[in-house]
Amino acid sequence: MNAFSHIAYHIPELPVTSPIVIIGAGGIVQTAHLPAYRLAKFSVAGIFDSDHEKAIQVAHHFQIPVVYNSMDGLVSKTGTGVIYDVAVPGSAITDVLEQLPDHAFVLLQKPMGENLEQAQRILELCTQKKITAGVNFQLRYAPYIIMAKKMIAGGWLGDICDVEVYVNVYTPWQLWDFLFSAPRVEILYHSIHYIDLVRNLLGNPSGVYAKTTGHPKMDALHSVRSNIIMDYGDMIRANILTNHAHRFGLQKQDAYIKIEGTKGAIKIKLGLLMNYPEGVPDRFEYVLSDESPSPEWKTLPVNGSWFPHAFIGSMAEIMKAKEDHSYTPDNSVEDCIYTMRCVEAAYASGRR
């Protein structure tokens, strides 16, 4: 048996403290939120979407008992007795929050608004209305990230001194029509996950240096490639490099997160991103320098992937807070505002 078999990811067993009501019935709800809640045996009590027919179809497919006709009807029936799962575009979040009751518990789909101004307004609304809210930066809770954090917490890697995210894939952006009219694309809707993960691992950086670019064969989109450096001083390197325009087959596609410490390293293959949306298997590898004179990379099995399993973790944080009002969600809006500040700093760096 592998010495690290105890760090394997398992779906958390949580008391179902409150039913979930979903606002939005788009693709992310169908492919990630609802499959994740089904795996975790979370109770979904209702759904609303401005496209009522879509909401009916999703409710039928996932056996959701109630489809609401309006936000007013939803709020008047549910009050503060549910967790609101708000899966709408970033630009629509403030409008939804204004309609939710004071003291509500809410999970917001990322990004936290489309820019820092909107993010700040979301934070202010939650404070004014005493809403406990988290943001669905779910990569933090992907099975392989949970495994990596266990190894880091156990001291097996020593002091973390290098975090690298590398993505060289072909992404079929046509799956998300709204991105073709968005003024910001790659960092705000993709690399934001990696920025948030680096923050979650290392804390807030002292600065961000970045450039995001388009591509001649994807010129209908604002940007599909990014180079991002997060500044943690002279002894820690944190780099994010993404290219979503690699049209030359699967053979040279690659996507990974590499975490290096003074005593060991982890490399996680992000199989989901390759040959998207079919994907390829994820892979979790690690090496410890003090295990033998010749360090040898080893593999641990991964139970689950980013989609849909990581979505369990982000909702679980809100469930914990609703059960214990003294608990602050790991993904609270008060924390995630710093991810949005890093995103804004990245765009500002690119302009300069």
DOBALUM-946082 format. One line per 4 residues: for each residue x negated, y, z negated of C-alpha. Coordinates in Angstrom, 3 decimals, always signed. Each point is the difference from the previous one (the first is absolute). Layout:
N
X Y Z  ... $
end
This chain:
352
+0.000 +0.000 +0.000  -1.261 +3.496 +0.829  -1.200 +1.915 -3.060  +2.290 +2.889 +0.955 $
+3.156 -1.991 +0.688  +1.585 +1.726 -3.020  +0.102 +3.335 +1.839  +2.383 -1.300 +2.673 $
+3.001 +2.238 +0.628  +3.410 -1.118 -1.246  +3.322 +1.745 +0.545  +0.648 +1.857 -3.246 $
+2.769 -1.328 -2.196  +1.917 +3.054 -1.144  +3.323 +0.442 -1.708  +2.527 +1.402 +2.443 $
+0.615 +3.106 -2.045  +2.146 +1.752 +2.520  +1.510 -0.553 +3.419  -1.507 +1.777 +3.002 $
+1.919 +2.238 +2.394  -1.773 +0.724 +3.282  +0.304 +3.297 +1.851  -1.113 -0.658 +3.579 $
+0.314 -3.108 +2.166  -2.938 +0.408 +2.376  -2.648 -2.445 +1.113  -2.148 +0.221 -3.146 $
+3.010 -0.892 -2.155  +0.808 -3.006 +2.166  -3.545 -1.321 +0.383  -1.497 +0.806 -3.416 $
+2.260 +1.376 -2.754  +2.810 -2.518 +0.201  -2.166 -3.087 +0.678  -2.186 +1.009 -2.976 $
+2.981 +0.434 -2.323  +1.344 -3.357 +1.105  -3.335 -1.647 -0.867  -0.050 +1.683 -3.404 $
+3.696 -0.746 -0.614  +0.778 +3.669 -0.520  +3.691 +0.870 +0.241  +1.003 +2.323 +2.861 $
+3.468 +1.349 -0.741  +0.623 +2.352 +2.908  -1.317 +1.875 +3.009  +0.664 +3.271 +1.824 $
-1.208 +1.352 +3.325  +1.197 +2.934 +2.072  +0.376 -2.612 +2.769  +2.846 -1.889 -1.653 $
+0.038 -2.821 +2.526  -3.696 -0.680 -0.583  +0.608 -0.119 -3.755  +2.829 -2.505 +0.546 $
-2.259 -2.226 +2.119  -2.813 +0.055 -2.554  +2.429 -0.664 -2.852  +1.409 -2.993 +1.859 $
-3.445 -1.430 +0.738  -1.259 +0.370 -3.593  +3.297 -0.663 -1.804  +0.200 +3.468 -1.557 $
+3.472 +0.284 -1.560  +0.760 +3.718 +0.500  -0.562 +2.378 +2.921  +0.617 +3.606 -1.024 $
+1.613 +2.481 +2.354  -1.696 +3.098 -1.392  -2.637 +1.181 -2.456  +2.731 +1.570 -2.128 $
+1.827 -3.310 -0.204  -3.191 -1.871 -0.806  -1.047 +2.325 -2.819  +3.474 +0.227 -1.526 $
+0.242 -3.804 -0.176  -3.534 -0.787 -1.188  -1.151 +2.950 -2.124  -3.161 -0.796 -1.960 $
+0.768 -3.705 -0.303  -2.094 -1.001 +3.011  -3.422 +0.531 +1.510  +0.197 +2.055 +3.181 $
-2.281 -1.302 +2.747  -0.328 +3.018 +2.308  -1.310 -1.157 +3.381  +0.398 +3.087 +2.173 $
-2.529 +2.096 +1.971  -2.233 +2.203 -2.131  +1.734 +3.149 +1.221  +3.380 -1.257 -1.325 $
-1.090 -0.951 -3.533  +0.742 +3.358 -1.655  +3.549 +0.025 +1.381  +0.644 -3.452 -1.470 $
-1.539 +0.872 -3.379  +2.213 +3.080 -0.282  +3.047 -2.282 +0.255  -1.140 -2.591 -2.546 $
+1.063 +0.317 -3.643  -2.265 +1.415 -2.688  -1.953 -2.641 -1.962  +0.097 -2.424 +2.942 $
-2.686 -2.609 +0.726  -1.236 +0.136 +3.573  -2.500 -1.663 +2.343  -0.897 +2.257 +2.930 $
-1.310 -1.434 +3.257  -3.342 +1.529 +0.986  -1.132 +2.538 +1.036  +0.976 +2.347 -2.822 $
+1.222 +2.571 +2.491  -1.649 +0.933 +3.288  -2.433 +2.486 -1.528  -1.221 +1.245 -3.361 $
+2.679 +2.693 -0.220  +2.744 -2.620 +0.273  -1.839 -2.281 -2.438  -0.197 +2.820 -2.537 $
+3.733 +0.661 +0.405  +0.747 -3.711 -0.574  -2.043 +0.085 -3.200  +1.769 +3.159 -1.166 $
+3.437 -1.505 +0.676  -0.822 -3.127 -1.975  -1.195 +2.138 -2.914  +3.042 +2.288 +0.090 $
+2.482 -2.878 +0.206  -1.958 -2.222 -2.426  -0.180 -2.686 +2.674  -2.493 -2.827 -0.526 $
-1.369 -0.607 +3.480  -2.752 -2.000 +1.629  -1.313 -0.052 +3.554  -0.203 -3.180 +2.057 $
-3.773 +0.008 +0.554  +0.262 -3.742 -0.068  -3.508 -0.960 +1.164  -0.993 +0.448 -3.666 $
+2.096 -3.099 -0.744  -0.902 -2.246 +2.943  -0.904 -3.497 -1.250  -3.632 +0.290 +1.053 $
-0.344 +3.426 -1.659  +1.429 -1.412 -3.242  -2.610 -2.767 +0.250  -2.788 +2.503 +0.646 $
+1.059 +2.127 -2.984  -0.123 -3.050 -2.268  -3.581 -0.670 +1.052  -0.952 +3.654 -0.441 $
+1.658 +0.161 -3.433  -1.879 -3.146 -1.009  -3.290 +1.725 +0.762  -1.000 -2.581 +2.620 $
-0.939 +2.620 +2.611  -1.853 +2.310 -2.378  +0.326 +3.719 +0.664  +1.954 +0.721 +3.191 $
-2.189 +2.062 +2.325  +1.430 -0.544 +3.502  +3.528 -0.206 +1.425  +0.448 -0.314 +3.745 $
+3.162 -0.363 +2.071  -0.448 -0.914 +3.667  +2.855 -0.374 +2.501  -0.576 -0.669 +3.702 $
+3.282 -1.303 +1.429  +2.716 +0.670 +2.540  +3.092 +1.371 -1.740  +3.299 +0.019 +1.960 $
+1.122 +3.433 -1.153  +3.146 -0.257 +2.136  +1.518 -2.009 -2.859  +0.411 +3.301 -1.875 $
+1.682 +2.494 +2.324  -0.024 +2.895 -2.485  -3.821 +0.129 +0.086  +0.010 +1.299 +3.584 $
+1.411 +3.327 -1.188  -1.971 +0.110 -3.254  -2.641 +2.741 -0.369  -2.140 -2.361 -2.084 $
-0.366 -3.734 +0.617  -3.049 -2.112 -0.819  -1.089 +1.359 -3.369  +3.480 +0.829 -1.287 $
+1.638 -3.271 +1.035  -2.866 -2.498 -0.113  -3.338 +1.015 -1.522  +1.930 +1.541 -2.885 $
+0.197 -3.553 -1.358  -3.779 -0.271 -0.088  -0.431 +3.456 -1.507  +2.449 -0.994 -2.717 $
-1.773 -3.317 -0.573  -3.420 +1.645 -0.340  +1.500 +2.447 -2.499  +1.597 -2.880 -1.888 $
-3.376 -1.767 -0.235  -2.373 +2.926 -0.540  +2.097 +2.929 -1.206  +0.285 +3.376 +1.708 $
-2.861 +1.045 +2.296  -1.754 +3.350 -0.253  +0.623 +0.595 +3.713  +1.200 -1.493 +3.286 $
-1.644 +0.305 +3.414  +1.956 -1.198 +3.014  +0.776 +0.158 +3.686  +3.079 -1.578 +1.590 $
+0.296 -0.318 +3.783  +2.322 -1.093 +2.769  -0.777 -2.337 +2.893  +0.355 +0.496 +3.790 $
+2.215 -3.084 +0.316  +2.142 +0.946 -3.000  +0.305 +3.698 +0.747  +3.673 +0.162 -1.002 $
-1.121 -0.362 -3.622  -1.752 +2.689 -2.010  -2.722 -2.321 -1.306  -0.866 -3.701 -0.053 $
-3.587 -0.020 -1.331  -1.579 +1.425 -3.151  -3.337 +0.323 -1.767  +0.340 +0.831 -3.704 $
-2.663 +0.391 -2.684  +1.132 +0.324 -3.611  -2.677 +1.652 -2.149  -0.877 -1.713 -3.279 $
-3.464 +1.428 -0.442  -3.433 -1.313 +0.871  +0.371 -3.647 -1.082  +3.434 -1.032 +1.319 $
+0.928 -0.239 +3.678  +3.670 -0.091 +1.049  +0.653 -0.101 +3.753  +3.111 -0.626 +2.090 $
-0.370 -0.605 +3.750  +3.059 -0.800 +2.139  +0.653 -0.539 +3.704  +3.471 -1.109 +1.073 $
-0.768 +0.122 +3.736  -2.144 -3.102 +0.485  +1.835 -1.452 +3.037  -2.577 -2.645 +0.829 $
+1.479 -3.144 -1.499  -0.073 -1.631 -3.400  -3.577 -1.303 +0.185  -1.653 +3.226 -1.225 $
+2.872 +1.360 -2.053  -0.904 +0.266 -3.667  +1.478 +1.448 -3.177  -1.439 -0.284 -3.481 $
-0.481 +1.555 -3.417  -3.470 -0.480 -1.481  -0.739 +0.757 -3.646  -3.603 -0.197 -1.184 $
-1.363 +0.237 -3.527  -3.405 -0.326 -1.603  +0.562 -3.723 -0.656  +2.261 -1.178 +2.811 $
+2.323 +0.823 +2.864  +3.453 -0.784 +1.402  +1.099 +0.049 +3.618  +3.714 -0.190 +0.811 $
+1.156 -0.679 +3.539  +3.205 +1.937 +0.747  +1.444 -2.571 +2.360  +3.382 +1.721 +0.111 $
-1.450 +2.868 +2.055  -1.538 -2.202 +2.696  +2.175 -1.128 +2.907  +2.787 +2.037 -1.617 $
+2.813 -0.760 -0.754  -0.737 -3.748 +0.119  -3.254 +0.410 -1.944  -2.649 -2.569 -0.856 $
-0.809 -1.578 -3.384  -1.460 +2.205 -2.717  -3.260 -1.045 -1.607  -1.507 +0.737 -3.431 $
-3.765 -0.494 -0.310  -2.381 +0.857 -2.808  -3.671 -0.310 -0.916  -1.777 +0.321 -3.351 $
-3.703 +0.822 +0.003  -0.753 -1.773 -3.285  +1.652 -3.323 +0.860  -3.074 -1.348 +1.788 $
-3.342 +1.181 +1.437  +1.656 +0.043 +3.443  +3.419 +1.708 -0.291  +2.717 -1.961 +1.788 $
+3.328 +1.364 +1.152  +2.998 -1.987 -1.244  +3.694 +0.083 +0.846  +3.070 +0.136 -2.212 $
+3.494 -0.912 +1.221  +2.405 +2.924 +0.402  +3.622 -0.617 -0.961  +1.930 +2.631 +1.913 $
-0.925 +3.090 +2.016  +0.456 +3.776 +0.166  +3.443 -0.427 +1.599  +2.257 -0.807 -1.749 $
-1.657 -1.070 -3.265  -1.604 +3.347 -0.924  +3.439 +1.621 -0.023  +0.863 -2.063 -3.065 $
-2.665 +1.792 -2.021  +1.079 +3.546 +0.807  +3.640 -0.707 -0.924  -1.109 -1.932 -3.092 $
-1.660 +3.168 -1.330  +3.336 +1.847 +0.066  +1.756 -2.969 -1.570  -2.492 +0.030 -2.877 $
+0.623 +3.713 -0.524  +3.768 -0.470 -0.020  -0.312 -2.784 -2.551  -2.443 +1.947 -2.202 $
+0.420 +3.765 +0.277  -3.431 +0.548 -1.559  -1.657 -1.765 +2.937  -1.480 +2.162 +2.769 $
+0.002 -1.719 +3.400  -3.454 -0.550 +1.468  +1.357 +1.473 +3.258  +1.740 +3.002 -1.579 $
+0.520 +3.180 +2.003  -2.239 +1.682 -2.561  -2.841 -2.298 +1.103  +0.816 -0.203 +3.695 $
-0.020 +3.764 +0.462  -3.793 -0.375 -0.055  +0.145 -2.383 +2.960  +1.943 +2.676 +1.875 $
-2.594 +2.609 -1.002  -2.720 -2.241 +1.426  +2.003 -0.388 +3.224  +0.379 +3.775 +0.271 $
-3.711 +0.430 -0.662  -0.733 -2.466 +2.804  +2.082 +1.986 +2.485  -1.543 +3.268 -1.179 $
-3.482 -1.488 +0.464  +0.877 -1.029 +3.541  +1.177 +3.507 +0.855  -3.271 +1.461 -1.267 $
end
